[in-house]
């Protein structure tokens, strides 16, 4: 952003002194030494306003130069520290259950999750986000990416039963942590969403807890549906091991609130630095002032006007 100002604006007030002198400080030298000089040049003198215009423009520009005009330019250098986030979404057969959205009871859990997860991705402008889906098996549906629109399309392309019907939470966590292991981001986050109990993983509970405790990845867990549907105690234990939080959502509104809360807790850090550049412009009015005053002298002495 550019801003124009004067370093010494009070000097512009000197123009009133020049105006005062022009009005009341008349030169008397001509009448003292040559009292009849005007009558001698009466016929030869050409009346012109040009010298007067040159003189006053030169004076005004000289005062503008003395006031030191400055053009200030501000540059904003924002350093945004994004996060690497992996969304871990349950696609098991239990996600077909309807009635999770009170406004649209025909929607099943998975359809609601797709909408809420897409909204979450749309808000994270400066983060890389990946997607792991799981049921009988767990697989990476999308690697970490900044392309939020692409990831939203991937989320909408997911289908129930694509990975089987049962639930392999621990295997999904291993896939997610493996994805984040090579990440160079200072902040790494995994968000697990499930409505079931692990009944299919190849990885044991002890192994997954050990992995979570040793990792720098922060883990948030979300159980959706009735508390009878998922193992709240287990989700709380692994979230605590991952220095995160465990949540429960009985309906779509609560699920949206949970994602919003996580979004606020993991806000992107922004380091705003402003660089100010001052450009001094006095040389331009000073040059014009000297040029105009020289022209004034030229017309007065050489042209006789």
PENOR-V767488 format. One record per pair of residues at least 4 apart in sequence whose C-alpha atoms are under 8 Angstrom apart, sorted by the first residue. I is the first residue (numbers start at 1). J is the second residue. If there is no record, write none. Layout:
# PENOR-V767488
i=I j=J
i=I j=J
This chain:
# PENOR-V767488
i=1 j=73
i=1 j=74
i=1 j=75
i=2 j=71
i=2 j=72
i=2 j=73
i=2 j=74
i=3 j=71
i=3 j=72
i=3 j=73
i=4 j=69
i=4 j=70
i=4 j=71
i=4 j=72
i=5 j=69
i=5 j=70
i=5 j=71
i=5 j=72
i=6 j=67
i=6 j=68
i=6 j=69
i=6 j=70
i=7 j=67
i=7 j=68
i=7 j=69
i=7 j=70
i=8 j=66
i=8 j=67
i=8 j=68
i=9 j=13
i=9 j=67
i=9 j=68
i=10 j=14
i=10 j=67
i=11 j=63
i=11 j=64
i=11 j=66
i=11 j=67
i=12 j=63
i=12 j=64
i=12 j=67
i=13 j=17
i=14 j=18
i=14 j=63
i=15 j=19
i=15 j=59
i=15 j=60
i=15 j=63
i=16 j=20
i=17 j=21
i=18 j=22
i=19 j=23
i=20 j=24
i=20 j=25
i=21 j=25
i=21 j=26
i=22 j=26
i=28 j=32
i=29 j=33
i=30 j=34
i=30 j=35
i=30 j=37
i=31 j=35
i=31 j=36
i=31 j=37
i=36 j=40
i=37 j=41
i=38 j=42
i=39 j=43
i=41 j=45
i=45 j=304
i=45 j=305
i=46 j=304
i=46 j=305
i=47 j=305
i=48 j=305
i=49 j=53
i=50 j=54
i=51 j=55
i=51 j=295
i=51 j=296
i=51 j=299
i=51 j=300
i=51 j=305
i=52 j=56
i=52 j=296
i=53 j=57
i=54 j=58
i=54 j=292
i=54 j=293
i=54 j=295
i=54 j=296
i=55 j=59
i=55 j=292
i=55 j=293
i=55 j=296
i=56 j=60
i=57 j=61
i=57 j=289
i=57 j=292
i=58 j=62
i=58 j=288
i=58 j=289
i=58 j=290
i=58 j=291
i=58 j=292
i=58 j=293
i=59 j=63
i=59 j=289
i=59 j=293
i=60 j=64
i=60 j=289
i=61 j=65
i=61 j=285
i=61 j=286
i=61 j=288
i=61 j=289
i=62 j=66
i=62 j=285
i=62 j=286
i=62 j=289
i=62 j=290
i=63 j=67
i=64 j=68
i=64 j=69
i=64 j=282
i=64 j=285
i=64 j=286
i=65 j=69
i=65 j=281
i=65 j=282
i=65 j=283
i=65 j=284
i=65 j=285
i=65 j=286
i=66 j=282
i=67 j=282
i=68 j=280
i=68 j=281
i=68 j=282
i=69 j=280
i=69 j=281
i=69 j=282
i=70 j=278
i=70 j=279
i=70 j=280
i=70 j=281
i=70 j=282
i=71 j=278
i=71 j=279
i=71 j=280
i=71 j=281
i=72 j=276
i=72 j=277
i=72 j=278
i=72 j=279
i=73 j=276
i=73 j=277
i=73 j=278
i=74 j=274
i=74 j=275
i=74 j=276
i=74 j=277
i=75 j=274
i=75 j=275
i=75 j=276
i=76 j=272
i=76 j=273
i=76 j=274
i=76 j=275
i=77 j=272
i=77 j=273
i=77 j=274
i=77 j=275
i=78 j=270
i=78 j=271
i=78 j=272
i=78 j=273
i=79 j=270
i=79 j=271
i=79 j=272
i=79 j=273
i=80 j=126
i=80 j=268
i=80 j=269
i=80 j=270
i=80 j=271
i=81 j=126
i=81 j=268
i=81 j=269
i=81 j=270
i=82 j=126
i=82 j=127
i=82 j=128
i=82 j=185
i=82 j=187
i=82 j=268
i=82 j=269
i=83 j=126
i=83 j=127
i=83 j=128
i=83 j=185
i=83 j=186
i=83 j=187
i=83 j=188
i=83 j=189
i=83 j=268
i=84 j=127
i=84 j=128
i=84 j=129
i=84 j=130
i=84 j=144
i=84 j=180
i=84 j=183
i=84 j=185
i=84 j=187
i=84 j=188
i=84 j=189
i=85 j=127
i=85 j=128
i=85 j=129
i=85 j=130
i=85 j=144
i=85 j=188
i=85 j=189
i=85 j=190
i=85 j=191
i=86 j=129
i=86 j=130
i=86 j=131
i=86 j=132
i=86 j=144
i=86 j=176
i=86 j=180
i=86 j=189
i=86 j=190
i=86 j=191
i=87 j=129
i=87 j=130
i=87 j=131
i=87 j=132
i=87 j=190
i=87 j=191
i=87 j=192
i=87 j=193
i=88 j=131
i=88 j=132
i=88 j=133
i=88 j=134
i=88 j=172
i=88 j=173
i=88 j=176
i=88 j=190
i=88 j=191
i=88 j=192
i=88 j=193
i=89 j=131
i=89 j=132
i=89 j=133
i=89 j=134
i=89 j=192
i=89 j=193
i=89 j=194
i=90 j=95
i=90 j=133
i=90 j=134
i=90 j=135
i=90 j=167
i=90 j=193
i=90 j=194
i=90 j=195
i=91 j=95
i=91 j=110
i=91 j=133
i=91 j=134
i=91 j=135
i=91 j=159
i=91 j=160
i=91 j=161
i=91 j=162
i=91 j=163
i=91 j=164
i=91 j=165
i=92 j=134
i=92 j=135
i=92 j=136
i=92 j=160
i=92 j=161
i=92 j=163
i=92 j=164
i=92 j=165
i=92 j=166
i=92 j=167
i=93 j=135
i=93 j=160
i=93 j=161
i=93 j=164
i=93 j=165
i=93 j=166
i=94 j=165
i=94 j=195
i=94 j=196
i=95 j=108
i=95 j=109
i=95 j=110
i=95 j=160
i=95 j=195
i=96 j=108
i=96 j=109
i=96 j=110
i=96 j=160
i=97 j=108
i=97 j=109
i=98 j=105
i=98 j=106
i=98 j=107
i=98 j=108
i=98 j=109
i=99 j=104
i=99 j=105
i=99 j=106
i=99 j=107
i=99 j=108
i=99 j=109
i=100 j=105
i=100 j=107
i=100 j=108
i=100 j=109
i=100 j=112
i=100 j=225
i=100 j=250
i=100 j=251
i=100 j=252
i=101 j=105
i=101 j=106
i=101 j=107
i=101 j=108
i=101 j=109
i=101 j=112
i=101 j=251
i=101 j=252
i=101 j=253
i=102 j=251
i=102 j=252
i=107 j=111
i=107 j=112
i=108 j=112
i=109 j=113
i=110 j=114
i=110 j=160
i=111 j=115
i=112 j=116
i=112 j=252
i=113 j=117
i=114 j=118
i=114 j=155
i=114 j=156
i=115 j=119
i=116 j=120
i=116 j=255
i=116 j=256
i=116 j=259
i=117 j=121
i=117 j=155
i=117 j=259
i=118 j=122
i=118 j=152
i=118 j=155
i=119 j=123
i=120 j=124
i=120 j=259
i=120 j=260
i=120 j=263
i=121 j=125
i=121 j=129
i=121 j=148
i=121 j=151
i=121 j=152
i=122 j=148
i=122 j=149
i=122 j=152
i=124 j=148
i=124 j=263
i=125 j=146
i=125 j=148
i=126 j=146
i=126 j=268
i=127 j=145
i=127 j=146
i=127 j=268
i=128 j=144
i=128 j=145
i=128 j=146
i=128 j=147
i=129 j=143
i=129 j=144
i=129 j=145
i=129 j=146
i=129 j=148
i=129 j=151
i=130 j=140
i=130 j=141
i=130 j=142
i=130 j=143
i=130 j=144
i=130 j=145
i=130 j=151
i=131 j=140
i=131 j=141
i=131 j=142
i=131 j=143
i=131 j=144
i=131 j=151
i=131 j=155
i=132 j=138
i=132 j=139
i=132 j=140
i=132 j=141
i=132 j=142
i=132 j=172
i=132 j=175
i=132 j=176
i=133 j=138
i=133 j=139
i=133 j=140
i=133 j=141
i=133 j=163
i=133 j=172
i=134 j=138
i=134 j=139
i=134 j=163
i=134 j=167
i=134 j=168
i=134 j=169
i=134 j=172
i=135 j=161
i=135 j=163
i=135 j=164
i=135 j=165
i=135 j=166
i=135 j=167
i=135 j=168
i=135 j=169
i=136 j=163
i=136 j=164
i=136 j=165
i=136 j=166
i=136 j=167
i=136 j=168
i=136 j=200
i=136 j=201
i=137 j=163
i=137 j=164
i=137 j=167
i=137 j=168
i=137 j=171
i=137 j=172
i=137 j=200
i=137 j=201
i=138 j=163
i=138 j=168
i=138 j=171
i=138 j=172
i=138 j=175
i=139 j=172
i=139 j=175
i=140 j=175
i=140 j=176
i=141 j=154
i=142 j=151
i=142 j=154
i=143 j=179
i=144 j=179
i=145 j=151
i=147 j=151
i=148 j=152
i=149 j=153
i=150 j=154
i=151 j=155
i=152 j=156
i=153 j=157
i=154 j=158
i=158 j=162
i=160 j=164
i=161 j=165
i=166 j=199
i=166 j=200
i=167 j=196
i=167 j=197
i=167 j=198
i=167 j=199
i=167 j=200
i=167 j=201
i=168 j=172
i=168 j=198
i=168 j=199
i=168 j=200
i=168 j=201
i=168 j=202
i=169 j=173
i=169 j=194
i=169 j=197
i=169 j=198
i=169 j=200
i=169 j=201
i=170 j=174
i=170 j=198
i=170 j=201
i=170 j=202
i=170 j=203
i=170 j=204
i=170 j=205
i=170 j=208
i=171 j=175
i=171 j=201
i=171 j=202
i=171 j=203
i=172 j=176
i=173 j=177
i=173 j=192
i=173 j=208
i=174 j=178
i=174 j=208
i=175 j=179
i=176 j=180
i=176 j=190
i=177 j=181
i=177 j=190
i=177 j=217
i=178 j=182
i=179 j=183
i=180 j=188
i=180 j=217
i=183 j=188
i=187 j=217
i=188 j=216
i=188 j=217
i=188 j=218
i=189 j=217
i=189 j=218
i=189 j=219
i=189 j=220
i=190 j=217
i=190 j=218
i=190 j=219
i=190 j=220
i=191 j=219
i=191 j=220
i=191 j=221
i=191 j=222
i=192 j=219
i=192 j=220
i=192 j=221
i=192 j=222
i=193 j=221
i=193 j=222
i=193 j=223
i=193 j=224
i=194 j=222
i=194 j=223
i=194 j=224
i=194 j=230
i=195 j=223
i=195 j=224
i=195 j=225
i=195 j=229
i=195 j=230
i=196 j=223
i=196 j=229
i=196 j=230
i=196 j=231
i=197 j=229
i=197 j=230
i=197 j=231
i=203 j=207
i=203 j=208
i=204 j=208
i=205 j=209
i=206 j=210
i=207 j=211
i=208 j=212
i=209 j=213
i=209 j=238
i=209 j=241
i=210 j=214
i=211 j=215
i=212 j=216
i=212 j=217
i=212 j=238
i=212 j=241
i=212 j=242
i=213 j=241
i=213 j=242
i=215 j=242
i=216 j=242
i=217 j=242
i=218 j=239
i=218 j=242
i=218 j=243
i=218 j=244
i=219 j=238
i=219 j=239
i=219 j=240
i=219 j=242
i=219 j=243
i=219 j=244
i=219 j=245
i=220 j=239
i=220 j=242
i=220 j=244
i=220 j=245
i=220 j=246
i=220 j=247
i=221 j=235
i=221 j=236
i=221 j=239
i=221 j=244
i=221 j=245
i=221 j=246
i=221 j=247
i=222 j=235
i=222 j=246
i=222 j=247
i=222 j=248
i=222 j=249
i=223 j=227
i=223 j=230
i=223 j=231
i=223 j=232
i=223 j=235
i=223 j=246
i=223 j=247
i=223 j=248
i=223 j=249
i=224 j=229
i=224 j=230
i=224 j=248
i=224 j=249
i=224 j=250
i=224 j=251
i=224 j=255
i=225 j=229
i=225 j=230
i=225 j=248
i=225 j=249
i=225 j=250
i=225 j=251
i=226 j=230
i=226 j=250
i=227 j=231
i=227 j=232
i=227 j=248
i=231 j=235
i=232 j=236
i=232 j=248
i=233 j=237
i=234 j=238
i=235 j=239
i=235 j=246
i=236 j=240
i=236 j=245
i=236 j=246
i=237 j=241
i=238 j=242
i=239 j=243
i=239 j=244
i=239 j=245
i=239 j=246
i=240 j=244
i=240 j=245
i=240 j=246
i=247 j=258
i=248 j=255
i=249 j=254
i=249 j=255
i=249 j=258
i=250 j=254
i=250 j=255
i=251 j=255
i=252 j=256
i=253 j=257
i=254 j=258
i=255 j=259
i=256 j=260
i=257 j=261
i=258 j=262
i=259 j=263
i=260 j=264
i=261 j=265
i=262 j=266
i=263 j=267
i=281 j=285
i=282 j=286
i=283 j=287
i=284 j=288
i=285 j=289
i=286 j=290
i=287 j=291
i=288 j=292
i=289 j=293
i=290 j=294
i=291 j=295
i=292 j=296
i=293 j=297
i=294 j=298
i=295 j=299
i=296 j=300
i=297 j=301
i=298 j=302
i=298 j=303
i=299 j=303
i=299 j=304
i=299 j=305
i=300 j=304
i=300 j=305
i=301 j=305
